[in-house]
Amino acid sequence: MKVERWPVVAGSAVLVVAVGFLACWFSGDPDLIRFAAWRCKTNTCIGLAFGGASLLLLSRGRRRLASLAASPLIVIGAATIFEYANGIDLGIDQLLARDWPFPESAVHPNRMPPHSAGSLVLLGGVLLLAPRGPRAVLASQALAIVVIVIDSAALLGTLFETSILYEPGGFIRISPYAAFAFIVIAIGAMALRPDLGVTRRLRGDSVGAILARRLMVPAIAVAVGVGWVRLLGVRARWWTSASGSAFEVIAYLMLFGVVVLMLARSLDAADARRTESEDELRKAGALTAGLARAVSVEEVARTVIELGLPALGADAGSVFLLEPKTGLLRQLAIQGYTPEQKAKYAAMEIDAATPIADAARTKELVIVATRDELLRRYPHIGDPPPAGRSWAAVPLEGRERVIGVLGLSFRAREVQPAAIGRLQHLAWQCGQALDRALLFEEIQQARDVARDANRAKDSFLAVLGHELRNPLAPITHALELMRARDPSSSRERAVIERQVQHVSHLVDDLLDVSRIAKGKVELTRETVEISEVARDAVEHVRPMLDERRHHLRMNIAPDLFVEGDRARLVQVVSNLLHNAARYTAPGGEIELTAVCSGADVVITVRDNGVGIDPALLPSLFVPFVQGERRLERATGGLGLGLSIVRDLVNLHGGEVVAHSEGEGRGATFTVRLPAVTRAPSSSTALRKAPDPPRATRRVLIVDDNEDAAELMAESLSNAGHATRVAFDGERALEVVDEFDPEFVILDIGLPRIDGYEVARRLRASDAEHQRRRVLVALTGFGQAKDVQRALDAGFDRHLVKPMPVRVALEIIATLSMPPNGAGASPA
């Protein structure tokens, strides 16, 4: 019986005994009154009844009522002790009933003996202290032990007829029934708190607790039993006192030998259980560690089979995964079954008549104790399994549903209750690990989809840039030819130029965002003067400023230098100016300033345009974010310019912030970049050097866009160069043999033979003839990998369409071959 049930049993038993004796007292039957009077006085019965009731209330957690029930014990016991101590009769002894006229109770009729009075007082303290704090509980158990000692001595005195133990000083003797009841209440009260004090030490799993439990009862029983038998034999004259002592020693030796052997057996069993528990813990720990390392669903299932079966004491088992869409239980791992059984149960419906399907369907543990039960519950199971086995199917719980089932087969005839708890706990661990693996696979699949989508996006952007730039190239060349033939300005031509520039700007922004997001933008760092950056940026935006008739004020402090990529810094400032021009009504005011502030260069672009909604400011630099489009500000754009500005400024170690007082009150963008104090680098000085004199060169233009090739050739011819065109790779190689060009401007996406292959063949020819032509890749693909691939194929430069004629002329001038034909390395 569990220790927690002792208070209930003890309280109930004492209450029944006390009420029974009280019924005898109040029955009016002389024989029953005489029976009760010899064994339990009325006040003793009342005290025992209250004590049993208090114990029952404490076992139910009713502390206040229990304390009220325990108080009469102290009152009755203390009043009785007062009567004995002072020789005063308080009239409480025969208040409820008259005593039977025994000679020994003539002086104190119906008064309980001093033993009982003291026991009642002590038990009242025991019951009052038992439900309180740890120190009070320890005091309560100490008082209970005193009660047990007092009343045990009285019982032994009665057994061995030693009156001093049960009738001291001529007082009324204590009844063995009352003494035993007091002991029962004391033991029940000690069991109220099995987690503290003596009870805790006796009920533990340590060797000391096991020894105490095994030795206490036999030691007491042997000592009492042998002593009583010896005394009985001496009184019956079966033996003399001396031979009785010898008998007593022999009996002690024999009985204690038996006790020692029983104790040794108990300790061996306890040690075996301890070893078994340690082995179970070790296997459970190995399973937990294995599940923690497992990542995929298959790894989890394999770990469950390899480590879970030993941990659960099973010799065969299987793991099934429930597929919610199909309702199928798919076998993930199996061990201990024949190949035929593995194939037969590779998959099963959730409504199949098997323990596995039942566990998945009901979400409850299914246990089959015997083969007969298995065949009775599942008659279609197939081949009869061997006898002497039991089976279990445990649902594996996930976050929101049953995700699988663990099937187990045991050699034991029955799954023990203790094993069921361990089975459910370890199965819960397996379910959580399997659920985690499923979640990991879902995340991995989502990552793969996102990665494929990102690759598709990059590929799309590359193709989009190529396809958009291809038609821009001939338009650009046509405009330049028109300008060369007729230098006078034309409104229609100006409109076309602005729109071509706008489309080129959109394509560049779109591709820049992709490159920056992937970290593929590499800065060519040099010392850059801010005044030059501002001048180039204004030139870039000038057509839009003129179109919208904006007034631009510039205030650039001299000698402001930063370390960075000149082209990218020009892009930053031009994007800010472009943004200000777009969102400012025609004829607006725009201001560009640059000053030194501490260790930073501060560039500010301020306008008096439509302003920015405060709610939009936190997300203003996020790609594709734009303010509300109104009719008066429907100026196009993709919402990428400010995102590019932020990313490029961050790459330069700076920061950009936006400020606006609200809609209609303009906007201010401030860029802070780390300043440097050194003079401009040589690269800057080189750019300021005058252009070298140009010489006539032989140039081959290869492009499948015939308009673009012919217009580029015509533009270069007008500049004094000899040109030829080809529209595919094979024709380009033929023209090279005929024309022997010094420069080849080569498109990549050519029919028949692509530009990379043409470049490789030209380089092979150059190596054979000990020369080096200048190869320029001109393509719509402008990502970093495209540039690297072009350089690996042998190109000297990689340019994206549309390429203005002036750029082509600058390249021809700066990358010219020396007259000896030996070739020159690209600049």
ZAMARGU-4260 file (C-alpha; in steps of 0.2 Angstrom, whole numbers, plus 5000, padded with zeros to 4 digits):
<rodrens>
0) 5000/5000/5000 | 5006/5017/4996 | 5012/5028/5010 | 5000/5042/5004 | 4985/5030/5008
5) 4990/5027/5026 | 4982/5042/5034 | 4965/5037/5026 | 4966/5019/5032 | 4972/5024/5049
10) 4959/5037/5052 | 4945/5027/5045 | 4950/5012/5056 | 4952/5022/5072 | 4936/5031/5069
15) 4926/5015/5066 | 4933/5007/5082 | 4930/5023/5093 | 4912/5024/5086 | 4910/5005/5090
20) 4915/5007/5108 | 4904/5022/5110 | 4889/5012/5103 | 4893/4999/5117 | 4893/5012/5130
25) 4877/5020/5125 | 4868/5003/5121 | 4861/5000/5139 | 4866/4982/5138 | 4876/4978/5154
30) 4887/4965/5145 | 4892/4977/5131 | 4895/4991/5144 | 4906/4980/5154 | 4915/4975/5137
35) 4918/4993/5133 | 4922/4998/5150 | 4937/4986/5152 | 4944/4991/5135 | 4941/5009/5131
40) 4934/5023/5143 | 4921/5035/5136 | 4933/5050/5135 | 4946/5040/5127 | 4933/5034/5114
45) 4928/5053/5111 | 4947/5057/5109 | 4950/5043/5097 | 4935/5048/5087 | 4941/5066/5085
50) 4958/5060/5081 | 4952/5048/5067 | 4941/5062/5060 | 4956/5075/5061 | 4967/5063/5052
55) 4954/5060/5038 | 4951/5078/5036 | 4970/5081/5034 | 4972/5068/5021 | 4958/5078/5011
60) 4967/5094/5013 | 4954/5102/5025 | 4966/5110/5037 | 4955/5121/5047 | 4942/5108/5050
65) 4956/5096/5055 | 4963/5108/5067 | 4946/5110/5075 | 4944/5091/5077 | 4961/5090/5084
70) 4958/5103/5098 | 4947/5091/5109 | 4961/5079/5111 | 4972/5092/5120 | 4957/5098/5130
75) 4952/5081/5136 | 4969/5074/5139 | 4975/5090/5148 | 4960/5090/5159 | 4963/5072/5164
80) 4981/5075/5168 | 4975/5090/5179 | 4964/5079/5188 | 4978/5067/5192 | 4990/5080/5197
85) 4979/5090/5209 | 4967/5076/5215 | 4952/5086/5209 | 4937/5078/5200 | 4931/5090/5186
90) 4916/5079/5183 | 4921/5075/5165 | 4924/5057/5168 | 4906/5051/5170 | 4898/5065/5161
95) 4893/5054/5146 | 4891/5037/5154 | 4894/5027/5171 | 4908/5016/5173 | 4906/4997/5177
100) 4911/4995/5195 | 4928/4987/5193 | 4938/4986/5209 | 4953/4995/5201 | 4943/5010/5195
105) 4934/5013/5212 | 4944/5028/5216 | 4943/5036/5198 | 4927/5029/5190 | 4927/5029/5171
110) 4943/5040/5170 | 4956/5036/5157 | 4973/5031/5163 | 4988/5043/5163 | 4995/5035/5147
115) 4980/5038/5137 | 4978/5056/5143 | 4996/5060/5139 | 4994/5051/5122 | 4979/5062/5118
120) 4988/5078/5122 | 5003/5073/5111 | 4992/5067/5097 | 4983/5083/5097 | 5000/5092/5095
125) 5004/5080/5081 | 4989/5083/5071 | 4990/5102/5074 | 5008/5103/5068 | 5007/5090/5054
130) 5000/5102/5040 | 5012/5117/5043 | 5029/5121/5038 | 5044/5109/5037 | 5050/5113/5055
135) 5033/5110/5062 | 5032/5094/5052 | 5048/5088/5060 | 5041/5092/5077 | 5025/5083/5074
140) 5034/5067/5069 | 5045/5068/5085 | 5029/5069/5095 | 5022/5055/5085 | 5037/5044/5089
145) 5035/5048/5108 | 5017/5042/5107 | 5023/5026/5098 | 5036/5023/5111 | 5024/5026/5126
150) 5010/5015/5119 | 5022/5002/5113 | 5029/5000/5130 | 5011/4998/5137 | 5007/4984/5124
155) 5023/4975/5129 | 5019/4977/5147 | 5002/4969/5144 | 5010/4955/5134 | 5023/4951/5147
160) 5012/4955/5162 | 5024/4969/5168 | 5012/4980/5177 | 5024/4995/5179 | 5023/4997/5160
165) 5004/4998/5158 | 4999/5002/5176 | 5012/5013/5184 | 5010/5019/5202 | 4994/5010/5205
170) 4984/5021/5193 | 4971/5014/5181 | 4979/5002/5168 | 4979/5007/5149 | 4969/4996/5138
175) 4980/4987/5124 | 4966/4992/5112 | 4967/5010/5116 | 4986/5009/5115 | 4986/5001/5098
180) 4974/5014/5092 | 4985/5028/5098 | 5000/5020/5088 | 4989/5019/5073 | 4985/5037/5073
185) 5003/5042/5076 | 5009/5032/5061 | 4995/5039/5050 | 5000/5057/5055 | 5018/5053/5051
190) 5013/5047/5034 | 5004/5064/5030 | 5021/5071/5024 | 5031/5057/5016 | 5043/5070/5009
195) 5050/5075/5026 | 5058/5068/5041 | 5058/5050/5046 | 5045/5045/5033 | 5056/5052/5019
200) 5071/5042/5025 | 5060/5026/5027 | 5052/5026/5010 | 5067/5031/4999 | 5077/5020/4987
205) 5093/5021/4996 | 5102/5006/5004 | 5099/5014/5021 | 5080/5015/5018 | 5079/4998/5011
210) 5088/4991/5026 | 5077/5000/5038 | 5061/4994/5030 | 5067/4976/5029 | 5075/4975/5047
215) 5062/4985/5057 | 5047/4974/5057 | 5057/4957/5058 | 5068/4964/5072 | 5053/4970/5082
220) 5043/4954/5078 | 5058/4942/5082 | 5062/4951/5099 | 5044/4951/5105 | 5040/4934/5098
225) 5055/4925/5105 | 5054/4934/5122 | 5035/4930/5124 | 5038/4911/5119 | 5052/4910/5132
230) 5041/4917/5145 | 5027/4906/5141 | 5038/4891/5142 | 5045/4895/5159 | 5028/4898/5166
235) 5022/4881/5158 | 5037/4873/5165 | 5043/4867/5148 | 5060/4872/5152 | 5070/4881/5166
240) 5075/4899/5166 | 5093/4894/5160 | 5087/4882/5146 | 5074/4895/5141 | 5089/4908/5139
245) 5098/4895/5128 | 5082/4893/5118 | 5080/4911/5117 | 5098/4913/5110 | 5096/4899/5098
250) 5079/4906/5092 | 5087/4923/5090 | 5101/4916/5079 | 5090/4906/5068 | 5077/4919/5065
255) 5090/4933/5063 | 5099/4922/5050 | 5083/4920/5041 | 5080/4939/5041 | 5098/4942/5035
260) 5095/4930/5021 | 5079/4938/5016 | 5087/4955/5018 | 5102/4949/5006 | 5089/4943/4994
265) 5080/4960/4994 | 5096/4970/4992 | 5101/4959/4977 | 5084/4962/4970 | 5085/4981/4973
270) 5103/4981/4966 | 5096/4972/4950 | 5082/4985/4949 | 5095/4999/4951 | 5106/4991/4937
275) 5091/4989/4926 | 5086/5007/4929 | 5104/5013/4925 | 5104/5003/4909 | 5087/5010/4905
280) 5093/5028/4908 | 5109/5025/4898 | 5099/5019/4883 | 5086/5033/4885 | 5100/5045/4885
285) 5108/5037/4870 | 5091/5039/4861 | 5089/5057/4866 | 5107/5061/4860 | 5104/5052/4844
290) 5087/5061/4841 | 5096/5078/4844 | 5109/5074/4831 | 5096/5067/4818 | 5091/5080/4805
295) 5081/5072/4791 | 5065/5061/4793 | 5075/5046/4788 | 5088/5049/4801 | 5075/5051/4815
300) 5067/5035/4810 | 5083/5025/4809 | 5088/5032/4826 | 5071/5027/4834 | 5073/5009/4827
305) 5092/5007/4832 | 5092/5016/4849 | 5073/5017/4853 | 5070/4998/4853 | 5084/4994/4865
310) 5078/5008/4876 | 5060/5002/4876 | 5065/4984/4879 | 5058/4978/4862 | 5066/4966/4850
315) 5056/4971/4835 | 5048/4987/4829 | 5044/4999/4815 | 5041/5018/4812 | 5027/5024/4801
320) 5024/5041/4794 | 5006/5047/4792 | 5003/5057/4776 | 4989/5068/4779 | 4984/5071/4761
325) 4983/5053/4756 | 4979/5045/4773 | 4992/5032/4771 | 5004/5026/4784 | 5021/5025/4775
330) 5034/5013/4782 | 5050/5023/4786 | 5061/5010/4796 | 5058/4993/4802 | 5068/4980/4811
335) 5066/4962/4817 | 5053/4957/4804 | 5055/4945/4789 | 5057/4953/4771 | 5039/4947/4767
340) 5032/4956/4782 | 5042/4972/4777 | 5035/4972/4760 | 5017/4968/4765 | 5017/4983/4777
345) 5027/4995/4767 | 5011/5006/4767 | 4994/5004/4774 | 4977/5014/4775 | 4973/5023/4791
350) 4957/5013/4792 | 4966/4996/4790 | 4962/4983/4804 | 4979/4984/4812 | 4986/4990/4829
355) 4997/5003/4819 | 4981/5010/4810 | 4971/5010/4826 | 4984/5020/4835 | 4985/5033/4821
360) 4966/5034/4820 | 4961/5035/4839 | 4977/5044/4844 | 4979/5032/4859 | 4991/5019/4864
365) 4986/5002/4858 | 4992/4987/4868 | 4989/4968/4863 | 4994/4957/4878 | 4993/4940/4869
370) 4993/4931/4853 | 4975/4926/4856 | 4970/4944/4859 | 4979/4949/4843 | 4970/4936/4832
375) 4953/4940/4841 | 4954/4959/4838 | 4963/4958/4821 | 4957/4942/4812 | 4964/4948/4795
380) 4982/4951/4802 | 4989/4937/4791 | 5002/4924/4797 | 4999/4920/4816 | 5013/4927/4826
385) 5023/4916/4839 | 5015/4914/4856 | 5023/4922/4871 | 5024/4939/4864 | 5015/4956/4866
390) 5013/4971/4855 | 5011/4990/4857 | 5007/5004/4844 | 5011/5021/4850 | 5005/5037/4841
395) 5019/5050/4838 | 5012/5067/4842 | 5018/5082/4833 | 5014/5101/4834 | 4996/5099/4829
400) 4992/5081/4824 | 4997/5063/4825 | 5012/5062/4812 | 5016/5044/4814 | 5015/5028/4824
405) 5029/5018/4832 | 5025/4999/4832 | 5034/4988/4845 | 5035/4969/4848 | 5040/4962/4865
410) 5046/4944/4870 | 5037/4947/4887 | 5019/4940/4889 | 5013/4957/4895 | 5018/4975/4895
415) 5021/4981/4913 | 5012/4997/4919 | 5029/5004/4923 | 5035/5001/4906 | 5020/5009/4898
420) 5024/5026/4906 | 5042/5025/4900 | 5036/5019/4883 | 5024/5035/4881 | 5038/5047/4887
425) 5051/5040/4875 | 5038/5039/4861 | 5034/5058/4864 | 5052/5062/4862 | 5052/5052/4846
430) 5037/5061/4840 | 5045/5078/4843 | 5061/5074/4834 | 5051/5067/4819 | 5040/5083/4819
435) 5056/5094/4820 | 5063/5084/4805 | 5047/5087/4795 | 5048/5105/4799 | 5066/5106/4794
440) 5062/5098/4778 | 5048/5110/4775 | 5060/5124/4778 | 5073/5117/4767 | 5060/5114/4753
445) 5055/5132/4755 | 5073/5138/4754 | 5076/5128/4738 | 5060/5135/4731 | 5066/5153/4736
450) 5083/5150/4729 | 5076/5143/4712 | 5065/5158/4712 | 5079/5170/4715 | 5090/5161/4701
455) 5075/5163/4690 | 5073/5181/4694 | 5092/5184/4691 | 5091/5175/4674 | 5075/5185/4670
460) 5083/5201/4675 | 5098/5197/4664 | 5088/5193/4649 | 5077/5208/4652 | 5092/5219/4653
465) 5099/5211/4637 | 5082/5213/4627 | 5079/5231/4633 | 5097/5236/4629 | 5097/5229/4612
470) 5085/5240/4604 | 5092/5255/4613 | 5109/5253/4605 | 5103/5257/4587 | 5092/5271/4593
475) 5106/5279/4602 | 5118/5278/4587 | 5104/5284/4576 | 5102/5300/4587 | 5121/5303/4586
480) 5121/5301/4567 | 5106/5314/4567 | 5116/5326/4578 | 5132/5324/4567 | 5122/5327/4551
485) 5112/5341/4558 | 5119/5350/4574 | 5104/5361/4576 | 5093/5356/4590 | 5077/5347/4587
490) 5062/5346/4600 | 5058/5328/4593 | 5076/5322/4594 | 5078/5330/4612 | 5062/5320/4617
495) 5069/5304/4610 | 5086/5307/4619 | 5077/5310/4636 | 5066/5294/4635 | 5081/5283/4629
500) 5091/5289/4644 | 5076/5286/4655 | 5074/5268/4649 | 5093/5266/4651 | 5092/5273/4669
505) 5077/5261/4673 | 5087/5246/4667 | 5103/5250/4676 | 5093/5253/4692 | 5084/5236/4691
510) 5100/5227/4688 | 5110/5237/4701 | 5097/5232/4715 | 5099/5213/4711 | 5118/5215/4711
515) 5119/5224/4727 | 5107/5213/4736 | 5118/5198/4731 | 5134/5207/4737 | 5141/5207/4719
520) 5145/5225/4718 | 5164/5228/4720 | 5170/5246/4722 | 5185/5253/4713 | 5191/5264/4728
525) 5201/5279/4725 | 5202/5297/4732 | 5188/5306/4724 | 5184/5325/4725 | 5166/5329/4729
530) 5166/5344/4717 | 5169/5333/4702 | 5156/5320/4708 | 5143/5334/4709 | 5148/5341/4692
535) 5146/5324/4684 | 5130/5321/4693 | 5122/5337/4687 | 5128/5334/4669 | 5119/5317/4670
540) 5103/5325/4677 | 5103/5341/4667 | 5091/5335/4653 | 5078/5332/4666 | 5081/5348/4675
545) 5080/5358/4659 | 5064/5349/4653 | 5055/5353/4670 | 5063/5371/4671 | 5070/5368/4688
550) 5082/5381/4696 | 5097/5372/4703 | 5108/5380/4716 | 5125/5373/4720 | 5136/5376/4735
555) 5151/5364/4735 | 5165/5368/4747 | 5182/5366/4739 | 5194/5352/4744 | 5182/5339/4750
560) 5189/5322/4747 | 5182/5304/4751 | 5188/5287/4748 | 5177/5278/4736 | 5171/5273/4719
565) 5169/5289/4708 | 5156/5281/4696 | 5145/5275/4711 | 5146/5291/4720 | 5140/5300/4704
570) 5126/5288/4704 | 5121/5292/4722 | 5121/5310/4719 | 5112/5309/4702 | 5099/5298/4709
575) 5095/5310/4723 | 5094/5325/4710 | 5084/5314/4699 | 5072/5310/4713 | 5071/5329/4718
580) 5068/5334/4700 | 5054/5321/4698 | 5044/5325/4713 | 5045/5344/4712 | 5033/5353/4701
585) 5040/5362/4686 | 5049/5378/4689 | 5054/5372/4707 | 5069/5375/4717 | 5083/5362/4720
590) 5098/5364/4731 | 5114/5354/4731 | 5127/5357/4745 | 5142/5349/4751 | 5152/5354/4767
595) 5164/5346/4779 | 5156/5342/4796 | 5169/5335/4809 | 5176/5319/4801 | 5163/5318/4788
600) 5158/5325/4771 | 5140/5330/4771 | 5131/5331/4754 | 5113/5338/4755 | 5100/5338/4741
605) 5085/5349/4746 | 5069/5353/4736 | 5053/5362/4738 | 5043/5348/4730 | 5028/5338/4736
610) 5036/5332/4752 | 5035/5315/4760 | 5021/5308/4771 | 5029/5305/4788 | 5021/5287/4788
615) 5032/5284/4773 | 5048/5289/4780 | 5053/5273/4789 | 5051/5263/4773 | 5057/5276/4760
620) 5073/5267/4756 | 5065/5250/4754 | 5065/5243/4736 | 5049/5247/4726 | 5042/5259/4739
625) 5035/5275/4732 | 5023/5288/4739 | 5005/5290/4733 | 5004/5293/4714 | 4995/5308/4710
630) 4991/5315/4693 | 5003/5330/4695 | 5017/5318/4700 | 5015/5303/4689 | 5032/5304/4682
635) 5036/5285/4682 | 5050/5276/4690 | 5051/5259/4699 | 5055/5265/4716 | 5073/5258/4716
640) 5083/5274/4716 | 5083/5278/4734 | 5086/5259/4738 | 5102/5260/4727 | 5107/5276/4736
645) 5106/5268/4753 | 5115/5252/4748 | 5129/5261/4739 | 5131/5274/4753 | 5132/5259/4766
650) 5146/5251/4755 | 5156/5267/4756 | 5154/5267/4775 | 5142/5281/4776 | 5123/5284/4779
655) 5109/5293/4771 | 5093/5300/4779 | 5078/5308/4773 | 5068/5322/4781 | 5052/5331/4777
660) 5040/5342/4786 | 5025/5334/4778 | 5017/5333/4761 | 5018/5349/4751 | 5033/5355/4761
665) 5048/5348/4751 | 5061/5335/4756 | 5079/5335/4761 | 5091/5320/4759 | 5107/5320/4768
670) 5122/5309/4764 | 5137/5307/4776 | 5153/5300/4770 | 5170/5298/4779 | 5181/5312/4774
675) 5200/5310/4769 | 5213/5324/4769 | 5225/5318/4756 | 5226/5325/4739 | 5218/5318/4723
680) 5225/5301/4717 | 5234/5299/4701 | 5219/5291/4693 | 5210/5307/4695 | 5224/5317/4687
685) 5224/5305/4673 | 5206/5308/4670 | 5210/5327/4669 | 5223/5324/4656 | 5219/5330/4638
690) 5213/5317/4626 | 5227/5309/4616 | 5227/5312/4597 | 5216/5299/4588 | 5223/5289/4573
695) 5213/5279/4560 | 5210/5261/4565 | 5202/5246/4557 | 5186/5242/4568 | 5175/5227/4565
700) 5158/5228/4573 | 5149/5211/4576 | 5130/5211/4581 | 5115/5201/4576 | 5105/5217/4578
705) 5109/5224/4560 | 5103/5241/4564 | 5114/5243/4579 | 5129/5236/4569 | 5127/5247/4554
710) 5123/5263/4563 | 5139/5260/4575 | 5149/5257/4559 | 5143/5273/4551 | 5146/5283/4567
715) 5164/5277/4568 | 5167/5279/4549 | 5162/5297/4551 | 5175/5299/4565 | 5188/5293/4552
720) 5190/5275/4556 | 5189/5260/4544 | 5174/5249/4548 | 5166/5233/4543 | 5151/5224/4550
725) 5146/5205/4553 | 5129/5199/4559 | 5135/5181/4566 | 5150/5173/4573 | 5155/5163/4558
730) 5154/5178/4546 | 5164/5188/4559 | 5179/5175/4558 | 5178/5177/4539 | 5179/5196/4540
735) 5194/5195/4552 | 5204/5185/4539 | 5199/5197/4525 | 5199/5214/4535 | 5212/5211/4549
740) 5204/5223/4561 | 5214/5230/4575 | 5198/5232/4586 | 5183/5220/4587 | 5167/5226/4595
745) 5159/5210/4598 | 5141/5206/4604 | 5140/5190/4615 | 5123/5183/4610 | 5126/5179/4592
750) 5118/5165/4581 | 5128/5150/4576 | 5144/5154/4586 | 5142/5165/4601 | 5154/5179/4606
755) 5164/5170/4619 | 5169/5157/4606 | 5173/5170/4593 | 5184/5178/4606 | 5193/5162/4610
760) 5197/5158/4592 | 5203/5176/4589 | 5215/5175/4604 | 5221/5158/4598 | 5225/5166/4581
765) 5233/5181/4589 | 5245/5169/4599 | 5249/5160/4583 | 5254/5176/4574 | 5261/5185/4589
770) 5249/5199/4590 | 5235/5205/4601 | 5219/5213/4594 | 5208/5223/4606 | 5192/5214/4609
775) 5177/5224/4617 | 5162/5214/4623 | 5146/5224/4619 | 5131/5215/4626 | 5114/5217/4636
780) 5121/5206/4650 | 5129/5216/4663 | 5130/5206/4679 | 5146/5202/4688 | 5147/5184/4682
785) 5145/5190/4664 | 5159/5202/4666 | 5170/5189/4673 | 5166/5176/4659 | 5170/5189/4646
790) 5187/5193/4653 | 5190/5174/4655 | 5186/5172/4636 | 5199/5185/4631 | 5190/5201/4630
795) 5199/5217/4635 | 5184/5226/4640 | 5165/5222/4644 | 5152/5236/4641 | 5133/5235/4641
800) 5122/5242/4628 | 5118/5255/4623 | 5136/5261/4621 | 5137/5279/4615 | 5149/5282/4600
805) 5160/5294/4611 | 5163/5279/4623 | 5168/5268/4608 | 5180/5282/4602 | 5188/5284/4619
810) 5191/5266/4620 | 5199/5265/4603 | 5210/5280/4607 | 5215/5273/4624 | 5217/5255/4620
815) 5226/5257/4603 | 5239/5244/4597 | 5256/5251/4595 | 5262/5252/4577 | 5274/5237/4578
820) 5258/5226/4579 | 5265/5217/4595 | 5249/5222/4604 | 5246/5231/4620 | 5239/5227/4636
825) 5222/5234/4640 | 5221/5250/4650
</rodrens>
